[in-house]
């Protein structure tokens, strides 16, 4: 079962995208539920299953699609986003790790199927790691990890809205995640490159708004790793 969101203040556009999504999912044998939002406010109020993909209109009253992209609560609700609009000038503002693409309306069936395919592929590559916590054992999806912080011989791992105390040192966590995009940014911190909104001075600003410190010895490598990550992401989605 996958959940696909469609947020557009134009009812005919919502229905058109819904029909194309459902048609493709039926063709590939995937059960699909389309969630229709006629306003950004409805999307913000949504508290159901995480959406694999969100088709998001940019030009809407009160809150536009670009502004929604900057709200951490929205980012937590979706895996990937495709923006749709009639105006090219918004394109530069939609760039983010979550963004798969920017398309002019109407979005064709072929383009919609390509984005669903990419979103499904990327979600399957989301590695899960088993960690020991004070309450037992728990699987953490690497996509959900924002950062990790050393706490003596233990570590705090920020996952979504939670901060979990893990019975492993930061070095042990780093060694287990060395095939992911979670990298060292400070002697006491790891950060997930997919959760970096920007590098501001000696801090990483995450998509949740956290400021994670950057050690002077790690800044150059972190900057290079982020450029590599963004380049690889763009190539993989072409």
N, C-alpha and C positions, 0 to 999 in steps of 0.2 A: 504493500500500500504506500503510495506517495501522495503528498498534499501539494497542490499548486495554487498559489494565491494570484488573484487578478484585482488590482486596485486602479479603478478608472471611474471618473465621474460621468462618463458617457456609457449608458446602459447597453447600446448596440455594440460598442467596442468590447465590453466585458463578455457579452454573449458570443461574439465572434471568436475571441481568443479561447474561451471555454470550449467551444465546439471543436476547434483545431487541436487543443490539448487532449481532449477526450478521444478524438478520432485516432491520434497517434498512439496513445497509451493502449487503446484497444488493439491496434495493429501489432504492437510488440508484446502483448499479453501482460501488461502491468495494470494493476488496479489503481485508479486515480480518483481522488476527490478534489474538485475545484472549489476554492473558497472565494466568493465574490465580495469585494468591498467597494462601496460607491463613494467613499470618502476616506481621507487619511485618518480621521477620528475613529472610524470603524476599525481600521487596521490597528491602531494603537490600543483599542479596547480588546482585541482578539487575544484569547488566552488558551488556545487549543494546541494541537500538535504542531511541531515545527514544520514549516513549509520547505520543501526541497527547492522550490523555485517561485519567485514572485515577479510577475509582470506588472511593472509600476509606471503609471502615467506620470509625467512631470508637471504638467500645467493643471493644477487643481486649486479650488478656493482655499483660503486660510493658510494651509500648509502645502507646499509643493513637494514633488517627489525627491528633489535634491535635498531639501530640508529634512525629510524623513530619513534619508541615508545617514544623517549626522546624529540621529537619536539612538542611543545604545539599546533601548528597549525594543526597537524595531529590528536592529541587527541580530538580536538574540532569537527573534521569531523566525528568521529565514536562513537558508543555506546559501542560496545564490539569487541575484537580482538581474532582471533584464529591464532596462528603461525604454519607454516608448513615448514619442512626441512628434510634433510636426516641425520643430525648430532645432536646427543643428547647433545653434549657439550654446545650448546647454551641455553639449557633449563633454567638454573638459571638466565640468563640475561633477560628473557622475562616476569618475574614475575611482575605484576602490578595489580591495581584495574581493569583496562580495560581488562586484559587478561583472557579469558575464558579457554584457553587450549593451549597445545603444542603437535602437532601431527607429526608423521613421514609420509612422502609421500610414496605411494599415500593415501590420506585421504578417508576412506571408506564412503559409503552412510549412514550407521548407525551412524557413528560419526558426520557427517555433520548435519544430522537431529536432533541429540541430542543438538548440539550447537545452532541451529536455535531455537529450542524449549526453551532452557534456556534464550536466548537473548530476545525472545518475552515475556516470563514470567517476567523477570527482568524489562523490559521497562514498563510493565503494573503496576509495583509496584512503579513507579516513581511519588511520590506525588507532586501535585501542590498546591501552596498557593497563595491566593489573597492578594496583598499588595497595599497600597495607596501611590502613588508617587506624585511629584509636578505636573506631567502632567495628573494625573487621577489614574485609577486603572489598575493593571497588574497582570497576573498570572505568577508565577515563578516556574519552575520545580526544585525540590530539587536537582536532579542530576546535574543541571547546576550551582548551587550556589557553589562558591569556598570558600568564607569566608564573614563574616559580621563584621563591625567595628562601634563602638559607635561614635556618633557625637552629643554631648549634648543630647537633648531629641529625636533626630532622629538617623538614622543609615544609613551607606553606606553598600550596599550589592553588592559584586563582582559576576557578573553573566557572564560567558564566557569572552568576551572582554570588557564588560561594567561595570561601577560602578554606581549603582542606589541609589539615595537618597530616603529613605523610611521614611514616617511619623510615625514611631514607634520607641520606645526605644529598645536597644539591649535586655533588659530583656523581653520585650513583644514578640520580635521575637523568643527568646529562648523558651519561654513557648509554642508558637505555633508550634515549630519544635521539641518538646520533644519526638516524636515517630519516628524521623528520625535519621540519623547518623551525624547530625550537632551538634557539642558539644562545650562547653566553653573551651578555652585554655588560656584565659587571662581575666582580669576584663573588658577589652574593646574590646575583640574579640571572635568570634565564628569561627570554621573551620569545613569544611565538610571532614569527614574521608575518603571519596571516592576520595578526591582531594589531599590527603597527599602523596607526593613522598617520603619524609624522614623527620625525626626529627634530626635536626643538632644543637647541643648545646641548646640554649634557643630560637630556632626558628623552626617553621614548614615550610618546603619548599614544596610549592604546585606543582601540575603538570604543572601549568602555569609558575612556576619559582618565584612566589612571596614568600617573607620571612615574615611570620606572627609570631609576638612575642608570646612566651609562658610565662605565669606568674609562678613564683616559686611555688605558692600554687596549681597550676593546672597541673604541669608537670607529677607527678606520676599517677594521674587519667587519664590524656590524653594518656599516654603510655599504660596503662591497657586497655583503651577503644579501642585503635588502635589494640592491640593484639586480643581482643575479636571480633572486626569487621572483621579482616582478617581470624580468625578461623571460624566465622559464614559464611563468604563468601565462604570459601573452602568447608564447609559441604554442603551448599545449592547448590553447583554446581556439587556435586558428583553424 
